[in-house]
Amino acid sequence: MNKQVQVHASLFLVALIYGSNYSIAKEVMPEYVGPFGLIVIRVVSAAIFFGLLSRLVTKEKIVGRADNIRVVLCGVTGVAVNQLCFFAGLNLTAPINAALLMVIVPVVVLVFSALLLRERIGKRKVSGIAMACLGAFLLIYTSRGEQATGNLWGDLLIILNATSFGLYLVLVKPLMQRYKAITIVSRIFTVGAVLVIPFGWQQLLAPDYGSFPASIWLAILFMVFAVTIIAYLLNTWALRYANPSLVGAYIYLQPVMAILIAVAVGKDIFTVQKAAYALLIFAGVYLVSHSRQHALKKAA
């Protein structure tokens, strides 16, 4: 399997995991665990896991003042602000609103890539972003039910989360050219854990964990291992071989994954109309990634 296929497979799996997270997280919070308490569980668990794994597989250290400052900024934008805003926003607004607002990530990535990485933005890439954004908007908008009403503050927090995550994708890119993925992820989660604990400590201690049904424990385990550990590792690894715009573009697949999961459990119906919108999304991702195909083949 060449590197290009591996990168797209990894990003597709990340989209699938994130797409399912919108509904799963709403099952847990706020009835069982508050949003910030849930973040502490996720981030601290991931920090411990990545820290131990990093010690086992590599002795690599991040060197230089500039790289260490960049790692701290990645911990702030990619873990602390990203997670706090996402779960606080999702707790207030509807999952469908959150999925819709997250499609601004590639736009943020393009802007920050141009400003910080001097990445050239061609007409093909802009067209791909616009096409995928249109498909995602139509898909989510036409899938909204009567009770899928949002909340202004929740929506604003999701927008802040999307902006923070987009900036993280750009900031972490240069580090991925010099260090292994596990080294970077381990350090940024350590930074993130230190920052989120003060926000979520009280919510972490509040629940009666002994009363949780098995389904809620499974949902929490999914969010820790799949959404936090596996997704971050795959995303960070993919950034070694793909530009931030491609990684950001895969955000458009999340609503597709969410609807497919809903259909599988009998909560939605897949129509020709939805299939057409999904094709727009895939076509947009292709246009964004097309300019990188030659570079990925050389890396294989």
N, C-alpha and C positions, 0 to 999 in steps of 0.2 A: 504494500500500500504506500503510494508516494505521499510526500509531505502535504501537498495541497488537499488530498482527500482526508488525511488525518485532521488537518485544521478544520475543515468544514464539518466533519463528523463530530469533533469535539464541541464546536460552537452550536451545532444542532442539538446535541445532548444537553448543553447548558440551557438553551431556549426551552427545551422540554421540561427540564427541572424547574426553571423559573416560572414557566407558564402554569405549572400545577401548583406552585407555591401560593398564588393569590387566593385560591379557595381553601387550601389546607390551613393557611395561617389564620383565616377568619374563623375556622372551627375551634381554634385554641384560644384566641383573644377576642374580647377581654373577659369572656366568661370564666376561663380557667387561669390564665396568666395575663397580666398586663403587658402591653407592647414593649416597654422598656425592660421589664423582667425577662421577657422572652429573648430579647437581644442579648442580655447578659449571659443567659444559658448558652446561646448560640456562639457568641464571640469568644467567651472564656473557654468553652469546650474546644473550639477550633484552635485557639491560641495554644492550649496545652498539647493538642494532637500534633499541630504543625511544629511546635517547639521540639517535641520528642522525636518526630520523624526527621527533622532537620539534623539533629545531633547524630542520628543513626546513619543517615545516608551521605552526609557531607560535613566537612569541617570549614566550609567556605564562610568568610566574613565580608561584610560590606565595608569598604575602605574609602577614606576621603571624606572631608566635611560636606562637600556638595552632595554626594550620594546618600549620606546619612540624613541630611536635611530633606532630600527628596523622598526617602523612605518614610520619614515622619509625616510629610505632607500626604503621601499615599495612604498611610494609616488613618489620617484625619478624613480625607475625602472618600477613600474606598471602603472604609469600615465604619468609623464612628458616625460621621455626618450622614453617610449613605444609609446605614442601618437604622439609626435613630429616626431619621425623617421618613424612611419608607414604612416602617412598622407603625409609627405614630400616625402617619397619613392614612395607611390602609385600615387602621383601627377606626378612623373617623369616616372615611369615604367607602364607596362600593368598589369591589374588586375590578369591575369593568371600567370604572373611572381611572383607577390606578394603572391598569394596562394601557388605556388610551393615552394617558399623560406621559407614560414612559417612552413613547415613541419620539419624544424630543431628544433622546440621548444622542442619536447620530448627528443631529444638528449641532448639539453642543460639542461633540467630538470634532466635527469639521471646523468649527470656529477656533477651538483651542489648539487643534493640530496646525492650523494655519498660523496662529499667533506664536505658539511655543516651539513647534517642531519644523516650522517653515514648509509644511507639506503642501504640495501643489494640488489645488482643487480644480479638476477638469469638468467640462460640461457633462461627460458621461457619468461621473460620480454624483454630480448634483441631480441629474435626471433620475438616477437610480434611487437616491434618497427620496425625491419627490414622489416617485412611483410607489415605493414601498410604504411611504407615509400615507398616501391616498388609500392604498389597499387596506392598511391597518385601520385607518379611520372608518372606512366604510364597513369593514368587517365587524368592528366593535360597536359602532353606532347602530347598525341594524340588528345586533344581537342583544341589545339592551331590553331588559324586561321592565315591567311597571315599577318594581321595587328597587331597581338599580339606580337609585338616586344618590347623588354625591353630596359632599360637604365642602364648603369653601375653604376652610382651614385645612381639611384633609387633602384637598386637591393641591393647595399651595405647598404643602409639605412634600407631596409626591413630586411636584415640579422641582423643588429644591433638591430632593433626593436624586432625580434624574440629572440635574446639573452637576451635582457633586460626583456622581458616578462617571459622567462623561469626562470631567476633568481628571479623575483618577486614571481612566484608560490612557489618557495622553501622558500624564506624569510618570506612569509606571513603564511606559514603552522603552525609554532609554536604559532603564535598569535591567530590563529583560535581555538587552544586548550584551550585558557584562556579567550577569549572575544567573545561577540556576533558579528555576521557578520556586522550588521549595524554600530557598534562602529568602527570597523576596516575600513570599506569602507568610512565612513564619514571622518575619520582622514586622510586617504591617499589621498582623493580627495581634501581636504583642502590644503595639502602640494603641490599636483600637480597643483592646480589652481594658487597658488602663483608663481610657477616656470614657467608656460606656458604663463602667461599674458605678460611679457616683450617681448616674442618672437612673439606673434600674435596680439598685440594691434593695430598696424598700419593696418594690413590686415583686422582686425575686423571693423575699421572705414571707410575703402575704398569703399565698395559696396553701390549701391543705392538699399536699401532693398525694397523700394516701388515698384520697377519694377520687383520683383521676381514673376514668375508664381506660381500658387497653387501647382503644382507638386514639385517644388523646396522646398517650405516651408514644404511640407509633408516629403520630403527626409531628411531635416534638423531635423524635429521632430522625425523621425524614428531613426536617428543617436544619438540624445540626450537621448530619453527615452528607446529605445530598445537596441541599441548597447552599450550605456554607462551605463545607470542606471540598467536595468533589467539584462543584461549580466554579469556585474560586481557583482551584488548581488548574482546571481545564482552560478557563479564561486567561489566566496568567501565562500558561504554556503557549496558548495560541498566539499571544501577542509577540512571541519570539519570531514567528514566521508570517504574521499578518499585520497590516497597519491598523491603528485604532479605529478607523472608519469602518472597516469590515467587521470587526468585533462588535462595534456599536450597531451596525446595520442588522445584525442577527436579533436585536431586540424586537424587530417586527415579526419574528416568528412566534413570539410568546402568545399573542392572542390566537394564532392558529392552533398551537398546542393546547391552549386552554379549552377551545371549543371541541377539539377532537377528544379530549378527556371527558368533557361533559356529555358528548354523544355516546361514548363508551359506557358511561354509567346511567344512560337514559335520561339525562337532564336537558338535552338539546337535540335538534334535528339538523343534519348536514344537508344543505340545499345546493342547487346549481349556482345560486347567487353567491353563497359563501365560498364555493369552490372558485368562482371567478375572482373574488377578492383575494383569496389565498394565492392564486396565480400571480396577481399583481405584486404581492409581497415577495414571492420567490424571484420574479423577474427583476425587481429592484435590487435584491441582494446580489443577483448575478452581475448587474451592471456595476455595482460598487466594487465587487471583487475582481472583475475582468482585468482591470489594469494591473493587478498583482500576480496574475497567473504565471508569467515568465519568471518572476523573482522566486515564486514558490517552487517551480520546477527545478531551478538552480540549487535550491536549498535541499532538495530531495536526495 
